[in-house]
């Protein structure tokens, strides 16, 4: 079993905002959006299920309004807390990445 990886400290993620981090993997790694609501952190692949584009409008900058994240490409809207598709051209939700918060740090298992 490998040790958990520290992705960032919780306070590095703006409350009601997002931070983009890269998780290394054997195949080159992938980008993850960490979104915070108070002490809760939600993580998803930075890939829109509509056409596979990144959700940010410039690298690391995301449109987040009223607990929803809006894909910059065509406006698909997803719930921050569940990744569920709420509107726009998406037919499925964001792919969740398992993370946990421990001692003020966001960890990937
Ligand atoms: S790629 Fe995200 S809405 Fe089209």
Backbone and ligand atoms as CSV (ligand in chain L), in Angstrom:
chain,resi,resn,atom,element,x,y,z
A,1,UNK,N,N,0.843,-1.191,0.000
A,1,UNK,CA,C,0.000,0.000,0.000
A,1,UNK,C,C,0.883,1.246,0.000
A,2,UNK,N,N,0.608,2.206,-0.894
A,2,UNK,CA,C,1.432,3.401,-0.967
A,2,UNK,C,C,0.880,4.476,-0.039
A,3,UNK,N,N,1.749,5.421,0.323
A,3,UNK,CA,C,1.345,6.501,1.223
A,3,UNK,C,C,0.451,7.484,0.480
A,4,UNK,N,N,-0.436,8.136,1.242
A,4,UNK,CA,C,-1.299,9.149,0.648
A,4,UNK,C,C,-0.444,10.318,0.161
A,5,UNK,N,N,-0.912,10.952,-0.886
A,5,UNK,CA,C,-0.192,12.076,-1.467
A,5,UNK,C,C,-0.847,13.384,-1.039
A,6,UNK,N,N,-0.052,14.321,-0.534
A,6,UNK,CA,C,-0.576,15.637,-0.167
A,6,UNK,C,C,-0.730,16.464,-1.437
A,7,UNK,N,N,-1.964,16.934,-1.693
A,7,UNK,CA,C,-2.223,17.733,-2.893
A,7,UNK,C,C,-2.061,19.224,-2.618
A,8,UNK,N,N,-2.508,19.658,-1.448
A,8,UNK,CA,C,-2.381,21.067,-1.058
A,8,UNK,C,C,-2.919,21.204,0.360
A,9,UNK,N,N,-2.844,22.398,0.902
A,9,UNK,CA,C,-3.518,22.702,2.158
A,9,UNK,C,C,-4.920,23.221,1.814
A,10,UNK,N,N,-5.875,22.958,2.701
A,10,UNK,CA,C,-7.257,23.373,2.428
A,10,UNK,C,C,-7.330,24.865,2.155
A,11,UNK,N,N,-6.600,25.678,2.930
A,11,UNK,CA,C,-6.719,27.129,2.764
A,11,UNK,C,C,-6.100,27.654,1.466
A,12,UNK,N,N,-5.391,26.804,0.742
A,12,UNK,CA,C,-4.895,27.219,-0.579
A,12,UNK,C,C,-6.024,27.261,-1.610
A,13,UNK,N,N,-7.130,26.586,-1.308
A,13,UNK,CA,C,-8.291,26.600,-2.202
A,13,UNK,C,C,-9.202,27.721,-1.730
A,14,UNK,N,N,-9.512,28.716,-2.578
A,14,UNK,CA,C,-10.412,29.779,-2.135
A,14,UNK,C,C,-11.777,29.200,-1.746
A,15,UNK,N,N,-12.350,29.683,-0.634
A,15,UNK,CA,C,-13.673,29.192,-0.241
A,15,UNK,C,C,-14.678,29.554,-1.341
A,16,UNK,N,N,-15.497,28.597,-1.737
A,16,UNK,CA,C,-16.420,28.727,-2.872
A,16,UNK,C,C,-15.679,28.902,-4.195
A,17,UNK,N,N,-14.424,28.483,-4.213
A,17,UNK,CA,C,-13.616,28.585,-5.422
A,17,UNK,C,C,-12.937,27.266,-5.730
A,18,UNK,N,N,-11.893,27.331,-6.522
A,18,UNK,CA,C,-11.257,26.112,-7.003
A,18,UNK,C,C,-9.754,26.293,-7.141
A,19,UNK,N,N,-9.071,25.164,-7.106
A,19,UNK,CA,C,-7.630,25.109,-7.354
A,19,UNK,C,C,-7.392,23.906,-8.254
A,20,UNK,N,N,-6.521,24.082,-9.227
A,20,UNK,CA,C,-6.176,22.994,-10.133
A,20,UNK,C,C,-4.852,22.393,-9.687
A,21,UNK,N,N,-4.797,21.062,-9.596
A,21,UNK,CA,C,-3.541,20.384,-9.242
A,21,UNK,C,C,-3.334,19.232,-10.221
A,22,UNK,N,N,-2.103,18.810,-10.331
A,22,UNK,CA,C,-1.790,17.681,-11.200
A,22,UNK,C,C,-1.403,16.493,-10.324
A,23,UNK,N,N,-2.021,15.355,-10.582
A,23,UNK,CA,C,-1.694,14.142,-9.845
A,23,UNK,C,C,-0.857,13.259,-10.768
A,24,UNK,N,N,0.382,12.965,-10.361
A,24,UNK,CA,C,1.210,12.124,-11.215
A,24,UNK,C,C,0.692,10.688,-11.235
A,25,UNK,N,N,0.906,10.010,-12.337
A,25,UNK,CA,C,0.537,8.598,-12.426
A,25,UNK,C,C,1.525,7.910,-13.352
A,26,UNK,N,N,1.420,6.610,-13.445
A,26,UNK,CA,C,2.326,5.839,-14.291
A,26,UNK,C,C,2.169,6.211,-15.759
A,27,UNK,N,N,1.010,6.781,-16.118
A,27,UNK,CA,C,0.769,7.135,-17.518
A,27,UNK,C,C,0.915,8.633,-17.774
A,28,UNK,N,N,1.575,9.338,-16.861
A,28,UNK,CA,C,1.858,10.745,-17.119
A,28,UNK,C,C,1.080,11.725,-16.259
A,29,UNK,N,N,0.081,11.237,-15.538
A,29,UNK,CA,C,-0.634,12.116,-14.627
A,29,UNK,C,C,-1.871,12.730,-15.238
A,30,UNK,N,N,-2.639,13.384,-14.398
A,30,UNK,CA,C,-3.888,14.005,-14.847
A,30,UNK,C,C,-4.192,15.208,-13.968
A,31,UNK,N,N,-4.994,16.097,-14.514
A,31,UNK,CA,C,-5.306,17.334,-13.818
A,31,UNK,C,C,-6.625,17.194,-13.056
A,32,UNK,N,N,-6.631,17.704,-11.848
A,32,UNK,CA,C,-7.789,17.588,-10.970
A,32,UNK,C,C,-8.216,18.981,-10.511
A,33,UNK,N,N,-9.527,19.188,-10.463
A,33,UNK,CA,C,-10.086,20.425,-9.914
A,33,UNK,C,C,-10.465,20.140,-8.470
A,34,UNK,N,N,-9.902,20.916,-7.554
A,34,UNK,CA,C,-10.297,20.836,-6.148
A,34,UNK,C,C,-11.197,22.033,-5.871
A,35,UNK,N,N,-12.416,21.771,-5.429
A,35,UNK,CA,C,-13.352,22.868,-5.122
A,35,UNK,C,C,-13.719,22.785,-3.647
A,36,UNK,N,N,-13.779,23.951,-3.037
A,36,UNK,CA,C,-13.983,24.008,-1.585
A,36,UNK,C,C,-15.290,24.708,-1.247
A,37,UNK,N,N,-15.988,24.128,-0.267
A,37,UNK,CA,C,-17.141,24.788,0.344
A,37,UNK,C,C,-16.921,24.691,1.850
A,38,UNK,N,N,-16.409,25.746,2.450
A,38,UNK,CA,C,-16.062,25.712,3.869
A,38,UNK,C,C,-14.912,24.746,4.095
A,39,UNK,N,N,-15.134,23.739,4.929
A,39,UNK,CA,C,-14.089,22.748,5.205
A,39,UNK,C,C,-14.207,21.525,4.305
A,40,UNK,N,N,-15.213,21.515,3.451
A,40,UNK,CA,C,-15.391,20.381,2.537
A,40,UNK,C,C,-14.661,20.637,1.224
A,41,UNK,N,N,-14.039,19.575,0.704
A,41,UNK,CA,C,-13.317,19.673,-0.568
A,41,UNK,C,C,-13.850,18.586,-1.499
A,42,UNK,N,N,-14.153,18.980,-2.723
A,42,UNK,CA,C,-14.675,18.069,-3.748
A,42,UNK,C,C,-13.681,18.062,-4.906
A,43,UNK,N,N,-13.406,16.885,-5.437
A,43,UNK,CA,C,-12.382,16.772,-6.482
A,43,UNK,C,C,-12.931,16.021,-7.692
A,44,UNK,N,N,-12.594,16.555,-8.863
A,44,UNK,CA,C,-13.042,15.954,-10.125
A,44,UNK,C,C,-11.929,16.067,-11.156
A,45,UNK,N,N,-11.952,15.150,-12.127
A,45,UNK,CA,C,-11.057,15.296,-13.273
A,45,UNK,C,C,-11.409,16.595,-14.000
A,46,UNK,N,N,-10.397,17.290,-14.454
A,46,UNK,CA,C,-10.627,18.519,-15.218
A,46,UNK,C,C,-10.907,18.147,-16.670
A,47,UNK,N,N,-12.040,17.508,-16.856
A,47,UNK,CA,C,-12.425,17.062,-18.194
A,47,UNK,C,C,-13.947,17.071,-18.267
A,48,UNK,N,N,-14.467,17.860,-19.196
A,48,UNK,CA,C,-15.916,17.972,-19.337
A,48,UNK,C,C,-16.462,16.746,-20.068
A,49,UNK,N,N,-17.533,16.135,-19.564
A,49,UNK,CA,C,-18.085,14.965,-20.242
A,49,UNK,C,C,-18.759,15.290,-21.572
A,50,UNK,N,N,-18.939,16.571,-21.891
A,50,UNK,CA,C,-19.569,16.911,-23.172
A,50,UNK,C,C,-18.634,16.589,-24.340
A,51,UNK,N,N,-17.484,17.260,-24.401
A,51,UNK,CA,C,-16.545,17.003,-25.505
A,51,UNK,C,C,-15.124,16.812,-25.007
A,52,UNK,N,N,-14.971,16.544,-23.729
A,52,UNK,CA,C,-13.657,16.214,-23.200
A,52,UNK,C,C,-12.706,17.381,-23.033
A,53,UNK,N,N,-13.233,18.599,-23.113
A,53,UNK,CA,C,-12.358,19.762,-22.945
A,53,UNK,C,C,-12.128,20.029,-21.466
A,54,UNK,N,N,-11.051,20.782,-21.169
A,54,UNK,CA,C,-10.849,21.243,-19.802
A,54,UNK,C,C,-11.948,22.233,-19.447
A,55,UNK,N,N,-12.286,22.326,-18.167
A,55,UNK,CA,C,-13.369,23.213,-17.762
A,55,UNK,C,C,-12.913,24.651,-17.550
A,56,UNK,N,N,-11.603,24.887,-17.400
A,56,UNK,CA,C,-11.121,26.235,-17.098
A,56,UNK,C,C,-11.096,27.128,-18.341
A,57,UNK,N,N,-11.299,28.437,-18.126
A,57,UNK,CA,C,-11.276,29.372,-19.258
A,57,UNK,C,C,-9.878,29.851,-19.564
A,58,UNK,N,N,-9.018,29.898,-18.587
A,58,UNK,CA,C,-7.566,29.962,-18.762
A,58,UNK,C,C,-7.020,28.974,-17.740
A,59,UNK,N,N,-5.818,28.450,-17.941
A,59,UNK,CA,C,-5.350,27.411,-17.026
A,59,UNK,C,C,-5.475,27.808,-15.554
A,60,UNK,N,N,-6.213,26.989,-14.804
A,60,UNK,CA,C,-6.362,27.202,-13.371
A,60,UNK,C,C,-7.451,28.169,-12.966
A,61,UNK,N,N,-8.181,28.741,-13.929
A,61,UNK,CA,C,-9.270,29.688,-13.615
A,61,UNK,C,C,-10.605,29.085,-14.055
A,62,UNK,N,N,-11.546,29.022,-13.101
A,62,UNK,CA,C,-12.819,28.343,-13.339
A,62,UNK,C,C,-13.984,29.276,-13.078
A,63,UNK,N,N,-15.083,29.029,-13.780
A,63,UNK,CA,C,-16.320,29.785,-13.555
A,63,UNK,C,C,-17.147,29.029,-12.516
A,64,UNK,N,N,-17.236,29.571,-11.322
A,64,UNK,CA,C,-18.016,28.941,-10.258
A,64,UNK,C,C,-19.011,29.967,-9.734
A,65,UNK,N,N,-20.294,29.598,-9.789
A,65,UNK,CA,C,-21.371,30.490,-9.330
A,65,UNK,C,C,-22.418,29.652,-8.622
A,66,UNK,N,N,-22.877,30.118,-7.475
A,66,UNK,CA,C,-23.992,29.469,-6.777
A,66,UNK,C,C,-23.784,27.959,-6.637
A,67,UNK,N,N,-22.599,27.563,-6.162
A,67,UNK,CA,C,-22.276,26.153,-5.912
A,67,UNK,C,C,-22.309,25.294,-7.174
A,68,UNK,N,N,-22.103,25.945,-8.332
A,68,UNK,CA,C,-22.030,25.216,-9.601
A,68,UNK,C,C,-20.766,25.634,-10.333
A,69,UNK,N,N,-20.217,24.701,-11.108
A,69,UNK,CA,C,-19.083,25.019,-11.972
A,69,UNK,C,C,-19.560,24.916,-13.414
A,70,UNK,N,N,-19.153,25.914,-14.208
A,70,UNK,CA,C,-19.632,26.033,-15.589
A,70,UNK,C,C,-18.452,25.800,-16.524
A,71,UNK,N,N,-18.605,24.855,-17.439
A,71,UNK,CA,C,-17.547,24.583,-18.410
A,71,UNK,C,C,-17.389,25.799,-19.314
A,72,UNK,N,N,-16.154,26.229,-19.487
A,72,UNK,CA,C,-15.883,27.430,-20.277
A,72,UNK,C,C,-16.117,27.202,-21.768
A,73,UNK,N,N,-16.140,25.944,-22.208
A,73,UNK,CA,C,-16.247,25.692,-23.654
A,73,UNK,C,C,-17.657,25.969,-24.174
A,74,UNK,N,N,-18.671,25.303,-23.614
A,74,UNK,CA,C,-20.038,25.449,-24.134
A,74,UNK,C,C,-21.073,25.628,-23.031
A,75,UNK,N,N,-20.631,25.853,-21.813
A,75,UNK,CA,C,-21.555,26.234,-20.753
A,75,UNK,C,C,-22.226,25.115,-19.987
A,76,UNK,N,N,-21.788,23.877,-20.132
A,76,UNK,CA,C,-22.354,22.809,-19.292
A,76,UNK,C,C,-22.136,23.172,-17.822
A,77,UNK,N,N,-23.131,22.896,-16.996
A,77,UNK,CA,C,-23.094,23.308,-15.595
A,77,UNK,C,C,-23.214,22.079,-14.701
A,78,UNK,N,N,-22.358,22.026,-13.685
A,78,UNK,CA,C,-22.287,20.871,-12.793
A,78,UNK,C,C,-22.351,21.325,-11.334
A,79,UNK,N,N,-22.973,20.517,-10.492
A,79,UNK,CA,C,-23.009,20.810,-9.060
A,79,UNK,C,C,-21.627,20.573,-8.460
A,80,UNK,N,N,-21.152,21.542,-7.682
A,80,UNK,CA,C,-19.840,21.399,-7.049
A,80,UNK,C,C,-19.819,20.195,-6.114
A,81,UNK,N,N,-20.877,19.971,-5.357
A,81,UNK,CA,C,-20.842,18.941,-4.313
A,81,UNK,C,C,-21.011,17.520,-4.836
A,82,UNK,N,N,-21.577,17.362,-6.043
A,82,UNK,CA,C,-21.820,16.006,-6.553
A,82,UNK,C,C,-21.232,15.767,-7.944
A,83,UNK,N,N,-20.945,16.822,-8.671
A,83,UNK,CA,C,-20.490,16.691,-10.060
A,83,UNK,C,C,-21.625,16.445,-11.030
A,84,UNK,N,N,-22.843,16.397,-10.523
A,84,UNK,CA,C,-24.021,16.118,-11.368
A,84,UNK,C,C,-24.201,17.195,-12.440
A,85,UNK,N,N,-24.604,16.759,-13.627
A,85,UNK,CA,C,-24.917,17.690,-14.717
A,85,UNK,C,C,-26.223,18.396,-14.387
A,86,UNK,N,N,-26.192,19.727,-14.333
A,86,UNK,CA,C,-27.392,20.500,-13.983
A,86,UNK,C,C,-28.024,21.171,-15.191
A,87,UNK,N,N,-27.246,21.337,-16.258
A,87,UNK,CA,C,-27.786,22.002,-17.430
A,87,UNK,C,C,-26.740,22.148,-18.510
A,88,UNK,N,N,-27.170,22.571,-19.677
A,88,UNK,CA,C,-26.255,22.714,-20.796
A,88,UNK,C,C,-26.112,21.409,-21.551
A,89,UNK,N,N,-25.061,21.286,-22.380
A,89,UNK,CA,C,-24.969,20.139,-23.274
A,89,UNK,C,C,-24.461,18.844,-22.643
A,90,UNK,N,N,-24.209,18.804,-21.343
A,90,UNK,CA,C,-23.705,17.564,-20.732
A,90,UNK,C,C,-24.837,16.557,-20.554
A,91,UNK,N,N,-24.523,15.297,-20.704
A,91,UNK,CA,C,-25.504,14.230,-20.431
A,91,UNK,C,C,-25.113,13.417,-19.219
A,92,UNK,N,N,-23.894,13.612,-18.740
A,92,UNK,CA,C,-23.451,12.917,-17.532
A,92,UNK,C,C,-22.648,13.902,-16.699
A,93,UNK,N,N,-22.303,13.473,-15.502
A,93,UNK,CA,C,-21.622,14.360,-14.567
A,93,UNK,C,C,-20.113,14.274,-14.672
A,94,UNK,N,N,-19.461,15.065,-13.834
A,94,UNK,CA,C,-18.002,15.053,-13.760
A,94,UNK,C,C,-17.531,13.772,-13.085
A,95,UNK,N,N,-16.323,13.363,-13.445
A,95,UNK,CA,C,-15.774,12.155,-12.829
A,95,UNK,C,C,-15.059,12.522,-11.533
A,96,UNK,N,N,-15.575,11.972,-10.440
A,96,UNK,CA,C,-15.049,12.298,-9.119
A,96,UNK,C,C,-13.672,11.655,-8.908
A,97,UNK,N,N,-12.819,12.352,-8.170
A,97,UNK,CA,C,-11.515,11.828,-7.754
A,97,UNK,C,C,-11.564,11.728,-6.232
A,98,UNK,N,N,-11.270,10.564,-5.673
A,98,UNK,CA,C,-11.341,10.436,-4.215
A,98,UNK,C,C,-10.228,11.227,-3.524
A,99,UNK,N,N,-10.624,12.107,-2.623
A,99,UNK,CA,C,-9.663,12.845,-1.787
A,99,UNK,C,C,-10.235,12.871,-0.368
A,100,UNK,N,N,-9.397,13.195,0.577
A,100,UNK,CA,C,-9.869,13.387,1.944
A,100,UNK,C,C,-9.087,14.532,2.579
A,101,UNK,N,N,-9.690,15.113,3.603
A,101,UNK,CA,C,-9.041,16.203,4.322
A,101,UNK,C,C,-8.609,15.674,5.680
A,102,UNK,N,N,-7.336,15.905,5.967
A,102,UNK,CA,C,-6.777,15.464,7.246
A,102,UNK,C,C,-5.819,16.531,7.728
A,103,UNK,N,N,-6.015,16.996,8.961
A,103,UNK,CA,C,-5.126,17.992,9.568
A,103,UNK,C,C,-4.898,19.188,8.644
A,104,UNK,N,N,-5.969,19.632,7.974
A,104,UNK,CA,C,-5.875,20.811,7.130
A,104,UNK,C,C,-5.239,20.575,5.779
A,105,UNK,N,N,-4.969,19.315,5.450
A,105,UNK,CA,C,-4.362,18.998,4.159
A,105,UNK,C,C,-5.318,18.175,3.320
A,106,UNK,N,N,-5.249,18.397,2.017
A,106,UNK,CA,C,-6.048,17.582,1.084
A,106,UNK,C,C,-5.159,16.444,0.595
A,107,UNK,N,N,-5.646,15.221,0.801
A,107,UNK,CA,C,-4.836,14.037,0.475
A,107,UNK,C,C,-5.531,13.207,-0.583
A,108,UNK,N,N,-4.736,12.675,-1.489
A,108,UNK,CA,C,-5.225,11.666,-2.437
A,108,UNK,C,C,-4.813,10.317,-1.880
A,109,UNK,N,N,-5.735,9.351,-1.896
A,109,UNK,CA,C,-5.421,8.064,-1.297
A,109,UNK,C,C,-4.282,7.359,-2.012
L,1,LIG,S1,S,-16.854,20.662,-23.609
L,1,LIG,FE1,FE,-17.787,21.413,-21.801
L,1,LIG,S2,S,-19.686,22.150,-22.427
L,1,LIG,FE2,FE,-18.795,21.396,-24.218
